[in-house]
Amino acid sequence: MIARCITVVLLLGAATARADKFTHHAAGNPDVQITDRARPVAKQNTPAAPTVRADDILRVTGLVEDIRDEQIDILKGLVKSAPKDDVDERATLLFQLGEMYAKQLQFHRLKKIEDELAKRPSAADHAKRAKAALIGAIETYKTLTEDPALANFPRMDVALFYEAYTLQSANYSNPARAAYDRLLKNYPRSRYVPEAHLAFAEAFWEANQLVDAETRYREVLKFPSSSVYTYAQYKLAWVDLNQRKFDQALELFFQVAQGTARDPDRAVLHRAAVHDFVRAYAEIGRQDKALAAFQRLDAKGAFDMLALLADLYGDQGKNDKAIATYRELMRKQAASPHVCEWQHAVARAMLTVGATEDKLHEIEELVRLYTAVGKRLPKADAIECHDSAAEMAGQLARAYHQEAAKTKNPELAAAARRLYKAYLGAFGDAPDAAETRYWSAELAWLVADLEREPRRASLRWEDAARAFTDAVAGGKLDAKLTQISADAAMLAWMKALAVDPKVAGEALDDETAYKVVPTPKALPEREQKLLAAYDLYLKLVKDPSDSERIDVQFHKGRLLRKFDHHAEAIAIFEDIIAKHPTHETAEYSAELALDSYNRLQRYDDMLALAKQLPPKLLADHPTIQGRVA
């Protein structure tokens, strides 16, 4: 008789007031600042320029010596006391004095540079002494070369060259060219004629007068034994390059590189020619034939040239060729310390030309490569590999996440999830890993919310629940995000299991359920996860009067009762009745507790509870008061 009465009264309705509480509100979208490592390679619009200047090639080795002021003073005295009518003696002394000043100038200029690099205070003194030597040299050479009485001095062409060279080295270009011009006009057979033509060629080059520059460089090439011959070839190649005569430029760079290969004094020019041969090749050469072409020029340095070619392709916006070249390097130089750098370059290039799947694949490959070999690389390469992989995966995951949240695009959301997974798999101990786990969980919620097919949606909600649980379990989240994550984990499990938070009770109209005392059943795995999510929430939300916390207590009791854990459920319902009699779940807690006692056939406890129900509860709910009476 008792069982029938209770089963009739437990036809419960919906508690719609609780619906608003069980809604997840994300903490916003992830902030992200995209660094250069995670951006596509920017196309270089800056015109290329030669890597070697005439100053690097044109050297007068005899003009570098520590000349003391006392030596100069002695020679100045000799010049002053030389008889006016002894033209040869006076000219010779002036030449020697100018040469001394020039040597002193070059010496102090070099010492100034050394001291500046070493940050020594003596750099200022060397600069001061170099300036004094420059003034002395210019005045002395001017006296020698402009005195008509000294015009027949046998070494006048040398004096003019030294004057011009000194002026040029001090960046007095116009006076230097005037001296070179006098040299060409007055001494056309001088050994310094090639250097004079070179000075004019360089001036035309700087002024972008390429036709005039070409004419002067070809004048230099009329002197094959000149020390500046190969440099003129090199610059002529650059003239061709700027005039888009790529095949001619390629051939000239090849000749210079070969001609200087075994000359240690021209190592700088050799490196420049090899570098610029690659530059010219990037304009007209076939990508798949590049390595063979480079091996013909420099067998040992061919792979370095191939790496340079890949970089040039990237700078020029030829991303397909850049990707193919980097991949060739990785295939043929798999043990190189630069493999991570090359894969990073492929991933960046793919941001411009690849489909989303290709972009994701290359970033995942970069992370995989770091995981496999990153820590075995030399220190600097290892740091760069780590930072490249972390920034591409982590930053672009958040960027895709932002866009997916804005557009509700499932493909973008899926892309962000893959990158979050790659990042957390490799950099789970990073300073931002906890926050990244939280955003990965938020993204999983978004993915689930976008899913419309019920079976798949259930699985997606389960993914979200696990992700938020992992975010809490990983620690290091601030208190606010920890509580948000615990709440979201619980709600996601409720969605996965189709637990409607608006339903307070259930219809109990099967009288056979009261004939046998039920035995507690094991909770299925997914329900165990929901129970754990309830417990996690209750652990983190400590305020016992929090309305949603009381709701969660009630749902935990319902879940336990569903699998006949009636004793545990009763304890929860009685706690709600005693401590929160005015809460909207108190009415349902009372009826479910009474029913659980009835099912357990603990009739005395059932009646005792009925008599102990708080007056406030009975007053607010006349229906229960009537039933209890």
C-alpha positions as CSV (number, residue, x, y, z in Angstrom):
1,M,0.0,0.0,0.0
2,I,2.8,2.3,0.8
3,A,4.7,1.6,-2.4
4,R,1.7,2.4,-4.5
5,C,1.2,5.7,-2.8
6,I,4.7,6.8,-3.3
7,T,4.9,5.8,-6.9
8,V,1.8,7.8,-7.7
9,V,3.1,11.0,-6.2
10,L,6.5,10.8,-7.9
11,L,5.3,11.9,-11.3
12,L,7.6,14.9,-11.3
13,G,7.7,17.9,-13.6
14,A,10.4,20.1,-15.0
15,A,12.4,22.7,-13.0
16,T,12.8,25.2,-15.8
17,A,14.3,27.8,-13.4
18,R,17.6,25.8,-13.4
19,A,18.2,25.9,-17.1
20,D,20.2,29.1,-17.2
21,K,22.7,27.9,-14.6
22,F,23.8,25.0,-16.8
23,T,25.3,27.0,-19.6
24,H,29.0,27.2,-20.4
25,H,30.4,30.7,-21.0
26,A,33.9,30.6,-22.4
27,A,36.5,33.1,-21.1
28,G,36.7,34.7,-24.5
29,N,38.7,33.8,-27.6
30,P,42.5,33.2,-27.3
31,D,44.7,36.2,-27.8
32,V,47.6,35.6,-30.2
33,Q,50.5,37.6,-31.5
34,I,51.9,36.1,-34.7
35,T,55.7,36.3,-34.8
36,D,57.9,36.3,-37.9
37,R,58.6,32.6,-37.4
38,A,54.9,31.8,-37.9
39,R,54.4,34.1,-40.8
40,P,54.8,33.4,-44.6
41,V,58.2,34.4,-46.0
42,A,57.8,38.0,-47.1
43,K,58.8,38.6,-50.7
44,Q,61.9,40.8,-50.9
45,N,61.4,43.9,-53.0
46,T,64.8,45.4,-52.1
47,P,67.1,45.3,-55.2
48,A,69.9,42.9,-54.8
49,A,73.4,44.4,-54.5
50,P,77.0,43.1,-54.9
51,T,78.4,41.7,-51.7
52,V,81.9,43.0,-52.5
53,R,83.0,46.6,-53.1
54,A,86.1,47.9,-54.8
55,D,87.5,48.9,-51.4
56,D,87.6,45.2,-50.5
57,I,89.7,44.4,-53.6
58,L,91.8,47.5,-54.2
59,R,94.6,47.2,-51.7
60,V,98.1,48.8,-51.7
61,T,99.8,46.6,-49.2
62,G,102.8,48.8,-49.0
63,L,100.7,51.6,-47.6
64,V,100.1,50.0,-44.2
65,E,102.9,50.8,-41.8
66,D,103.3,52.5,-38.4
67,I,105.0,55.7,-39.4
68,R,106.0,57.9,-36.4
69,D,105.5,61.6,-36.3
70,E,109.3,62.0,-35.8
71,Q,110.0,60.3,-39.1
72,I,107.5,62.6,-40.9
73,D,109.0,65.7,-39.2
74,I,112.5,64.7,-40.4
75,L,111.3,64.3,-44.0
76,K,109.4,67.5,-43.8
77,G,112.6,69.3,-42.8
78,L,114.4,67.7,-45.7
79,V,111.7,68.9,-48.1
80,K,111.9,72.4,-46.7
81,S,115.7,72.5,-47.0
82,A,115.9,71.0,-50.5
83,P,117.4,73.4,-53.1
84,K,114.7,74.9,-55.3
85,D,116.6,74.2,-58.4
86,D,117.1,70.5,-57.5
87,V,113.8,69.4,-59.0
88,D,114.5,65.7,-58.8
89,E,115.5,65.8,-55.2
90,R,112.5,67.9,-54.2
91,A,110.1,65.7,-56.1
92,T,111.5,62.6,-54.6
93,L,111.3,63.9,-51.1
94,L,107.7,65.1,-51.6
95,F,106.8,61.6,-53.0
96,Q,108.4,59.9,-49.9
97,L,106.6,62.3,-47.6
98,G,103.3,61.7,-49.2
99,E,103.9,58.0,-49.1
100,M,104.7,58.3,-45.3
101,Y,101.5,60.2,-44.7
102,A,99.5,57.6,-46.7
103,K,101.0,54.7,-44.7
104,Q,100.3,56.5,-41.5
105,L,96.7,57.1,-42.6
106,Q,96.1,53.5,-43.5
107,F,97.7,52.3,-40.3
108,H,95.6,54.5,-38.0
109,R,92.4,53.8,-40.0
110,L,92.8,50.1,-39.5
111,K,93.7,50.5,-35.8
112,K,90.7,52.7,-35.3
113,I,88.5,49.9,-36.7
114,E,90.1,47.3,-34.5
115,D,89.7,49.4,-31.4
116,E,86.0,50.2,-32.2
117,L,85.3,46.5,-32.6
118,A,87.0,45.8,-29.3
119,K,85.4,48.9,-27.7
120,R,88.7,50.3,-26.7
121,P,88.9,54.1,-25.9
122,S,92.0,54.5,-28.0
123,A,89.8,54.3,-31.1
124,A,89.2,58.1,-30.8
125,D,93.0,58.8,-30.8
126,H,93.5,56.7,-33.9
127,A,90.7,58.5,-35.6
128,K,92.3,61.9,-34.8
129,R,95.7,60.8,-36.0
130,A,94.2,59.3,-39.2
131,K,92.5,62.6,-40.0
132,A,95.8,64.5,-39.6
133,A,97.6,62.0,-41.8
134,L,94.9,62.4,-44.5
135,I,95.3,66.1,-44.5
136,G,99.1,65.8,-44.7
137,A,98.9,63.3,-47.5
138,I,96.5,65.3,-49.6
139,E,98.5,68.5,-49.2
140,T,101.8,66.8,-50.0
141,Y,100.5,65.0,-53.1
142,K,98.8,68.2,-54.3
143,T,102.1,70.1,-54.0
144,L,103.9,67.4,-56.0
145,T,101.3,66.7,-58.7
146,E,100.3,70.3,-59.4
147,D,103.7,72.0,-59.5
148,P,104.6,72.4,-63.2
149,A,108.3,72.4,-62.3
150,L,108.0,68.8,-61.1
151,A,106.0,67.5,-64.1
152,N,108.8,65.3,-65.3
153,F,109.2,63.4,-62.1
154,P,109.6,59.7,-63.2
155,R,107.1,58.4,-60.7
156,M,104.4,61.0,-61.2
157,D,101.9,58.4,-62.3
158,V,102.5,56.6,-59.0
159,A,102.0,59.8,-57.1
160,L,98.7,60.5,-58.9
161,F,97.5,57.0,-58.2
162,Y,98.5,57.3,-54.5
163,E,96.8,60.7,-54.3
164,A,93.6,59.3,-55.9
165,Y,93.7,56.1,-53.8
166,T,94.2,58.1,-50.6
167,L,91.3,60.4,-51.4
168,Q,89.1,57.4,-52.4
169,S,89.9,55.5,-49.2
170,A,88.8,58.5,-47.2
171,N,85.5,58.8,-49.3
172,Y,86.5,61.9,-51.2
173,S,85.1,60.5,-54.4
174,N,85.1,63.6,-56.7
175,P,88.7,64.7,-55.9
176,A,89.8,61.1,-56.3
177,R,88.2,60.8,-59.7
178,A,89.9,64.1,-60.8
179,A,93.3,62.6,-59.9
180,Y,92.5,59.4,-61.7
181,D,91.4,61.4,-64.7
182,R,94.7,63.2,-64.8
183,L,96.5,59.8,-64.5
184,L,94.6,58.5,-67.6
185,K,95.1,61.6,-69.7
186,N,98.8,62.2,-68.9
187,Y,100.0,58.6,-68.3
188,P,98.0,56.3,-70.5
189,R,100.7,53.6,-70.3
190,S,100.8,53.6,-66.5
191,R,100.4,50.3,-64.7
192,Y,97.7,52.0,-62.7
193,V,95.4,52.7,-65.7
194,P,93.1,49.7,-64.9
195,E,92.5,51.1,-61.3
196,A,91.7,54.5,-62.8
197,H,89.1,53.0,-65.1
198,L,87.7,51.0,-62.3
199,A,87.2,54.2,-60.2
200,F,85.1,55.7,-63.0
201,A,83.2,52.4,-63.5
202,E,82.3,52.3,-59.8
203,A,81.1,55.9,-59.9
204,F,78.9,55.1,-62.9
205,W,77.6,52.0,-61.1
206,E,76.7,53.9,-58.0
207,A,74.8,56.4,-60.2
208,N,73.0,53.5,-61.9
209,Q,74.4,54.6,-65.3
210,L,74.9,51.0,-66.3
211,V,75.9,51.5,-69.9
212,D,78.7,53.8,-68.9
213,A,79.7,51.5,-66.1
214,E,79.9,48.6,-68.5
215,T,82.1,50.6,-70.9
216,R,84.6,51.3,-68.1
217,Y,84.6,47.8,-66.7
218,R,85.4,46.5,-70.2
219,E,88.3,49.0,-70.3
220,V,89.7,47.3,-67.2
221,L,89.4,43.9,-68.9
222,K,91.9,45.0,-71.5
223,F,94.5,44.5,-68.7
224,P,94.3,40.7,-67.8
225,S,97.3,40.9,-65.5
226,S,95.8,43.7,-63.4
227,S,95.0,43.0,-59.8
228,V,91.5,44.3,-60.4
229,Y,90.8,42.3,-63.5
230,T,88.6,39.6,-61.8
231,Y,86.8,42.3,-59.8
232,A,85.9,44.1,-63.0
233,Q,84.6,40.8,-64.4
234,Y,82.5,40.4,-61.2
235,K,81.0,43.8,-61.5
236,L,80.4,43.4,-65.2
237,A,78.3,40.3,-64.3
238,W,76.3,42.5,-61.9
239,V,75.7,45.0,-64.8
240,D,74.4,42.1,-66.8
241,L,72.2,40.9,-63.9
242,N,70.6,44.3,-63.6
243,Q,70.1,44.5,-67.3
244,R,68.4,41.0,-67.1
245,K,71.1,39.4,-69.2
246,F,71.0,36.4,-66.9
247,D,72.8,33.9,-69.0
248,Q,75.8,36.3,-69.5
249,A,75.8,37.2,-65.8
250,L,75.8,33.5,-64.9
251,E,78.8,32.8,-67.2
252,L,80.8,35.7,-65.8
253,F,80.1,34.7,-62.2
254,F,81.2,31.2,-63.1
255,Q,84.5,32.5,-64.6
256,V,85.3,34.7,-61.5
257,A,84.5,31.8,-59.1
258,Q,86.7,29.4,-61.0
259,G,89.5,32.0,-61.5
260,T,89.7,32.8,-57.8
261,A,89.1,29.4,-56.3
262,R,92.7,28.6,-55.4
263,D,93.8,32.1,-54.6
264,P,93.6,32.8,-50.8
265,D,94.2,36.5,-51.4
266,R,90.9,36.6,-53.4
267,A,88.9,34.4,-51.0
268,V,86.4,37.3,-50.4
269,L,85.8,37.7,-54.1
270,H,85.5,34.0,-54.7
271,R,82.8,33.7,-52.0
272,A,80.9,36.6,-53.5
273,A,81.1,35.1,-57.0
274,V,79.8,31.8,-55.8
275,H,77.0,33.4,-53.9
276,D,76.0,35.6,-56.9
277,F,76.3,32.7,-59.4
278,V,73.5,31.1,-57.3
279,R,71.6,34.4,-57.5
280,A,71.8,34.4,-61.3
281,Y,70.9,30.7,-61.5
282,A,67.7,31.5,-59.5
283,E,66.6,33.6,-62.4
284,I,67.0,31.2,-65.3
285,G,68.2,27.8,-64.0
286,R,66.1,24.7,-63.6
287,Q,65.4,23.8,-60.0
288,D,65.9,20.1,-60.6
289,K,69.3,20.6,-62.3
290,A,70.6,23.0,-59.8
291,L,72.7,20.6,-57.6
292,A,74.5,19.2,-60.7
293,A,75.3,22.7,-61.9
294,F,76.6,23.7,-58.4
295,Q,78.8,20.6,-58.2
296,R,80.5,21.5,-61.4
297,L,81.5,24.8,-59.9
298,D,82.2,23.8,-56.3
299,A,81.9,20.1,-55.4
300,K,82.4,20.6,-51.7
301,G,80.2,23.6,-51.4
302,A,77.4,22.5,-53.7
303,F,74.9,21.8,-50.9
304,D,75.5,25.1,-49.3
305,M,74.8,26.7,-52.7
306,L,71.6,24.6,-53.0
307,A,70.5,25.9,-49.5
308,L,71.2,29.5,-50.7
309,L,69.1,28.8,-53.8
310,A,66.2,27.7,-51.7
311,D,66.5,30.9,-49.6
312,L,66.6,33.0,-52.8
313,Y,63.5,31.3,-54.2
314,G,61.7,32.1,-50.9
315,D,62.8,35.7,-51.0
316,Q,61.6,36.0,-54.6
317,G,58.2,34.6,-53.8
318,K,58.9,31.4,-55.8
319,N,57.5,29.3,-53.1
320,D,56.9,26.1,-55.1
321,K,60.5,26.0,-56.2
322,A,61.7,26.9,-52.6
323,I,59.7,24.0,-51.2
324,A,61.1,21.5,-53.8
325,T,64.6,22.7,-53.1
326,Y,64.3,22.4,-49.3
327,R,62.8,19.0,-49.6
328,E,65.7,17.9,-51.9
329,L,68.1,19.2,-49.2
330,M,66.3,17.2,-46.5
331,R,66.4,14.0,-48.6
332,K,70.1,14.2,-49.5
333,Q,71.4,15.8,-46.3
334,A,69.2,14.1,-43.7
335,A,72.0,14.3,-41.0
336,S,72.6,18.0,-41.5
337,P,72.1,20.3,-38.4
338,H,70.0,22.5,-40.7
339,V,67.2,20.0,-41.4
340,C,64.8,21.7,-38.9
341,E,65.6,25.1,-40.4
342,W,64.7,23.7,-43.8
343,Q,61.5,22.1,-42.7
344,H,60.6,25.4,-41.0
345,A,61.2,27.1,-44.3
346,V,58.9,24.6,-46.1
347,A,56.2,25.2,-43.5
348,R,56.4,28.9,-43.9
349,A,56.4,28.7,-47.7
350,M,53.4,26.4,-47.6
351,L,51.4,29.1,-45.7
352,T,51.4,31.0,-49.0
353,V,50.8,28.3,-51.6
354,G,49.3,25.3,-49.8
355,A,45.8,24.1,-49.1
356,T,44.9,23.9,-45.4
357,E,45.7,20.2,-45.2
358,D,49.2,20.9,-46.7
359,K,49.8,23.7,-44.2
360,L,48.8,21.6,-41.2
361,H,50.9,18.6,-42.4
362,E,54.1,20.7,-42.8
363,I,53.7,22.3,-39.4
364,E,53.1,18.9,-37.8
365,E,56.2,17.6,-39.6
366,L,58.2,20.5,-38.1
367,V,57.0,19.6,-34.6
368,R,57.7,15.9,-35.2
369,L,61.2,16.7,-36.5
370,Y,61.9,18.8,-33.4
371,T,60.7,15.9,-31.2
372,A,62.9,13.5,-33.1
373,V,66.1,15.4,-33.5
374,G,65.8,18.8,-32.0
375,K,67.6,18.1,-28.7
376,R,70.5,16.5,-30.5
377,L,71.3,19.5,-32.6
378,P,74.0,22.0,-31.8
379,K,72.8,24.4,-29.1
380,A,71.9,27.3,-31.3
381,D,70.2,25.1,-33.9
382,A,68.3,23.3,-31.2
383,I,67.0,26.6,-29.7
384,E,65.9,27.8,-33.1
385,C,64.3,24.5,-34.0
386,H,62.3,24.6,-30.7
387,D,61.2,28.2,-31.1
388,S,60.2,27.7,-34.8
389,A,58.1,24.6,-34.1
390,A,56.5,26.0,-30.9
391,E,55.6,29.3,-32.5
392,M,54.2,27.9,-35.7
393,A,52.1,25.2,-34.0
394,G,51.0,27.3,-30.9
395,Q,50.3,30.6,-32.5
396,L,48.6,29.3,-35.6
397,A,46.4,27.0,-33.5
398,R,45.1,30.1,-31.7
399,A,44.8,32.0,-34.9
400,Y,42.7,29.2,-36.5
401,H,40.7,29.0,-33.2
402,Q,39.9,32.7,-33.3
403,E,38.7,32.5,-36.9
404,A,36.7,29.4,-36.2
405,A,34.9,31.0,-33.3
406,K,34.1,34.0,-35.4
407,T,32.9,32.1,-38.5
408,K,31.6,28.9,-36.9
409,N,33.6,27.1,-39.6
410,P,34.1,23.4,-38.6
411,E,37.1,23.0,-41.0
412,L,39.0,25.8,-39.3
413,A,38.1,24.4,-35.9
414,A,39.4,21.0,-36.9
415,A,42.6,22.7,-38.1
416,A,43.1,24.4,-34.8
417,R,42.5,21.2,-32.9
418,R,45.3,19.4,-34.9
419,L,47.7,22.2,-34.1
420,Y,46.8,22.3,-30.5
421,K,47.4,18.6,-30.3
422,A,50.8,18.9,-32.0
423,Y,51.8,21.7,-29.7
424,L,50.8,20.1,-26.5
425,G,52.3,16.8,-27.6
426,A,55.8,18.3,-28.0
427,F,55.7,21.3,-25.6
428,G,53.5,20.1,-22.7
429,D,56.0,21.6,-20.2
430,A,56.0,25.1,-21.9
431,P,55.1,28.1,-19.7
432,D,51.8,28.5,-21.6
433,A,50.9,24.8,-21.8
434,A,48.2,25.0,-19.1
435,E,46.5,28.0,-20.8
436,T,46.9,26.2,-24.2
437,R,45.2,23.1,-22.8
438,Y,42.3,25.3,-21.6
439,W,41.9,26.8,-25.1
440,S,42.2,23.4,-26.7
441,A,39.3,22.3,-24.5
442,E,37.3,25.5,-25.4
443,L,37.8,24.6,-29.1
444,A,36.6,21.0,-28.4
445,W,33.4,22.6,-27.0
446,L,33.0,24.7,-30.1
447,V,33.5,21.6,-32.3
448,A,30.8,19.7,-30.3
449,D,28.5,22.6,-30.4
450,L,28.8,22.8,-34.2
451,E,28.1,19.1,-34.7
452,R,24.5,18.4,-35.8
453,E,24.5,14.6,-36.2
454,P,23.4,13.2,-32.8
455,R,25.7,10.2,-32.6
456,R,28.8,12.2,-33.6
457,A,27.7,15.1,-31.4
458,S,27.7,12.7,-28.4
459,L,31.3,11.7,-29.1
460,R,32.3,15.3,-29.6
461,W,30.9,16.3,-26.3
462,E,32.8,13.4,-24.7
463,D,36.0,14.8,-26.3
464,A,35.2,18.2,-24.8
465,A,34.6,16.8,-21.4
466,R,37.9,14.9,-21.4
467,A,39.7,18.0,-22.7
468,F,38.4,20.2,-19.9
469,T,39.2,17.5,-17.3
470,D,42.7,17.3,-18.7
471,A,43.0,21.1,-18.4
472,V,42.1,21.0,-14.7
473,A,44.3,17.9,-14.1
474,G,47.3,19.5,-15.7
475,G,47.3,22.2,-13.0
476,K,48.9,25.7,-13.3
477,L,45.6,27.2,-14.4
478,D,44.4,30.2,-12.5
479,A,41.4,29.8,-10.1
480,K,38.9,31.4,-12.5
481,L,39.9,29.1,-15.5
482,T,40.1,26.1,-13.2
483,Q,36.5,26.6,-12.1
484,I,35.3,27.3,-15.6
485,S,37.0,24.1,-16.8
486,A,35.5,22.0,-14.1
487,D,32.1,23.3,-14.8
488,A,32.5,22.8,-18.6
489,A,33.7,19.2,-18.1
490,M,30.6,18.4,-16.1
491,L,28.3,20.0,-18.6
492,A,30.0,18.4,-21.5
493,W,29.5,14.9,-19.9
494,M,25.9,15.8,-19.3
495,K,25.5,16.6,-23.0
496,A,27.4,13.5,-24.0
497,L,25.0,11.4,-21.9
498,A,21.9,13.4,-22.8
499,V,21.4,14.3,-19.2
500,D,18.8,17.1,-19.2
501,P,19.6,19.5,-16.4
502,K,16.0,20.9,-16.5
503,V,14.4,17.5,-15.5
504,A,14.4,17.3,-11.7
505,G,12.9,13.8,-11.2
506,E,11.6,10.9,-13.1
507,A,8.2,9.1,-13.4
508,L,8.1,6.1,-11.1
509,D,5.1,4.0,-11.9
510,D,6.5,0.4,-11.9
511,E,5.2,-1.2,-8.7
512,T,7.3,-4.3,-9.4
513,A,10.4,-2.2,-8.6
514,Y,9.4,-2.2,-4.9
515,K,9.0,-5.9,-4.5
516,V,12.7,-6.7,-4.3
517,V,15.4,-4.7,-2.6
518,P,17.7,-3.5,-5.5
519,T,21.5,-4.2,-5.5
520,P,23.8,-1.4,-6.6
521,K,25.0,-1.7,-10.2
522,A,28.4,-0.7,-11.5
523,L,28.3,2.6,-13.4
524,P,29.3,2.3,-17.1
525,E,32.6,4.0,-17.9
526,R,31.0,7.2,-19.4
527,E,28.7,7.6,-16.3
528,Q,31.8,7.1,-14.1
529,K,33.4,10.0,-15.9
530,L,30.3,12.2,-15.3
531,L,30.3,11.3,-11.7
532,A,34.0,12.2,-11.5
533,A,33.2,15.5,-13.2
534,Y,30.5,16.2,-10.6
535,D,33.0,15.5,-7.8
536,L,35.6,17.7,-9.4
537,Y,33.1,20.5,-9.6
538,L,32.0,20.1,-6.0
539,K,35.7,20.0,-4.9
540,L,36.5,23.3,-6.6
541,V,33.3,25.2,-5.9
542,K,33.5,25.3,-2.1
543,D,30.7,27.7,-1.3
544,P,27.9,25.4,0.1
545,S,25.2,28.0,-0.6
546,D,26.1,28.4,-4.3
547,S,22.9,27.6,-6.1
548,E,24.5,25.8,-9.0
549,R,26.6,23.7,-6.6
550,I,23.4,22.5,-4.9
551,D,22.1,21.6,-8.4
552,V,25.2,19.6,-9.0
553,Q,24.8,17.8,-5.7
554,F,21.2,16.9,-6.7
555,H,22.3,15.6,-10.1
556,K,25.0,13.5,-8.5
557,G,22.4,12.0,-6.3
558,R,20.1,11.3,-9.3
559,L,23.0,9.6,-11.1
560,L,23.8,7.3,-8.2
561,R,20.1,6.5,-7.7
562,K,19.7,5.7,-11.4
563,F,22.1,2.7,-10.8
564,D,20.5,1.8,-7.5
565,H,23.1,3.3,-5.2
566,H,20.2,4.4,-3.1
567,A,22.0,4.7,0.2
568,E,24.6,7.2,-1.2
569,A,21.9,9.1,-3.0
570,I,19.7,9.4,0.1
571,A,22.7,11.0,2.0
572,I,23.0,13.6,-0.7
573,F,19.2,14.3,-0.9
574,E,18.9,14.6,2.9
575,D,21.9,17.0,3.0
576,I,20.0,19.2,0.5
577,I,16.8,19.0,2.5
578,A,18.5,19.8,5.8
579,K,20.8,22.6,4.6
580,H,18.9,24.1,1.7
581,P,15.2,23.6,2.3
582,T,14.2,26.7,0.2
583,H,16.3,25.6,-2.9
584,E,14.2,24.5,-5.8
585,T,15.8,21.0,-5.7
586,A,14.7,20.5,-2.1
587,E,11.2,19.4,-3.1
588,Y,12.5,16.8,-5.5
589,S,15.2,15.7,-3.1
590,A,12.5,15.0,-0.5
591,E,10.4,12.9,-2.8
592,L,13.4,11.0,-4.2
593,A,14.8,10.3,-0.8
594,L,11.4,9.0,0.4
595,D,11.1,6.8,-2.7
596,S,14.7,5.4,-2.2
597,Y,13.8,4.4,1.4
598,N,10.7,2.8,0.0
599,R,12.7,0.8,-2.6
600,L,15.1,-0.3,0.0
601,Q,12.1,-1.4,2.1
602,R,13.4,0.8,5.0
603,Y,9.9,1.9,5.9
604,D,10.7,3.2,9.4
605,D,13.5,5.4,7.9
606,M,11.1,6.6,5.3
607,L,8.4,7.6,7.8
608,A,11.0,9.1,10.1
609,L,12.2,11.3,7.2
610,A,8.6,12.3,6.4
611,K,8.2,13.5,10.0
612,Q,11.5,15.4,10.0
613,L,11.0,17.4,6.9
614,P,11.7,21.1,7.6
615,P,8.5,23.1,8.2
616,K,9.7,25.7,5.7
617,L,9.9,23.0,3.0
618,L,6.4,21.8,3.9
619,A,5.0,25.3,4.0
620,D,6.5,26.2,0.6
621,H,5.3,23.0,-1.0
622,P,1.7,22.1,0.1
623,T,1.6,19.1,-2.2
624,I,4.4,17.4,-0.2
625,Q,2.7,18.5,3.1
626,G,-0.5,16.8,2.0
627,R,1.3,13.6,0.9
628,V,3.2,13.4,4.1
629,A,0.0,13.9,6.2
